[in-house]
């Protein structure tokens, strides 16, 4: 296998939108309520599918879609509704998110051509035939459920199966999409030793879906014969203690590998199984049709059509159609279509369509399309399209629709917030703090401040300059503030700022830490005046009088208290106006 081609296909696949949607099990048992009079049967089916959140699939000539029907059911299972609607003329089966409707009159049969028995050998060949037309059916699946052996009929409807071992009987089932299954029992004189078994340790109800093999990457690795097999016998799953494979087509279970849930699965290059209830390892990739439990490890990628419970580890990409509960580690990307509970770690990107409960970390970017309860940490950016209830940390950018915890980043954005955001810019759309202040104080006569965040905690970006021919001074700084609301018009704003002071000495700067409390009075919407006392601490390595001509030589006022040769403190004042 060309490894470069494999990587290119993988990257192409993950750059495209996966069209298949995750399905829920038991669509036929879903309860629906329908009340219609003289409606077209096609409209009634559409209403049922919308109510049950699934789709119907059927041939256009199966029934008259324009027929008018009356239907009145309350909290009734879908299969009961269909029986009532079609009066038994239509058969149906589930396949992932679809309910396939088919004529109840389509039947097939197995017609043996040759049966050979010998010591530890049982050979059966024959044809699969449409009982109504007598035509031989191509690409029908013929399989022994317990022995996990199967084949497809050729273009002439012919099949041949060989069984090695000691058998008392062989039970063959023929299946074809849109036909009813048929089963024949072939008797022998010796004891059966089936490979398949019922897993009594698992209480799971497995959801059966063909989503994985319908993906671009699935079509690349899964043969057309295996896809036909999945369509023909989509409702059949078996259990096995062990599987070994070289590739999905070269497996110890043969063509039945996609219908078998394994306790242990070892794949030299890659494998395709129905699911896992133990340990699965692969040199390159694992693909599982349904749920995975406990431990899954691959060198390149893991794809799971159901949910994951346990540990999923790969050097490149993990893709899960359902939920994950446990630990997911991807060297490059983790992509989960459902919810995640536990820990999700990716070298580059985590993408989650559902809710995150736990810890999510990525080297570059985290995307959660619903809510986060826990910690979201990224080297570059985080996005939560629902509620962020916990801690969100990124070097550059954080977004959450609703913040109920803490955001830390260079830029933080939210639609609404009842929590806190710490950054240079904190933009909150609905209940945010977006203000510009112009002020003066005892040191600098002109200051411009941009304040963003919420009343609970806002950030301050500021610049200032003392416009004077003989005592210029320039500052730039950052700070935080909090408003104590007294009434609709009156409040007290407490602020702390850390500023750099420039007095003309090249690149040499001094530090000014300022604490202030302003009484704020709202004159009208968009205009507030404020004023109050302040306390400043000035820290410099340059003695008074060392400034450049035209700049302020004595920054600290004469009444300042000297804590040391470098640090002075003093009481001052602050006054100004706030816009917006």
PyMOL commands that set and color helices and strands:
alter all, ss='L'
color gray80, all
select helices_A, chain A and resi 3-15+27-29+41-52+78-86+211-214+216-221+224-232+254-259
alter helices_A, ss='H'
color red, helices_A
select strands_A, chain A and resi 31-40+55-57+68-77+90-95+98-103+108-118+121-130+141-144+149-152+158-164+169-175+182-187+238-240+243-247+250-251+260-267+270-273+275-282+285-288+292-298+301-304+308-314+317-320+324-330+333-336+340-346+349-352+356-362+365-368+372-378+381-394+397-403+406-408+411-417+420-422+425-428+433-441+446-453+458-466+473-485+490-502+510-524+527-539+561-562+567-579
alter strands_A, ss='S'
color yellow, strands_A
deselect
rebuild
show_as cartoon
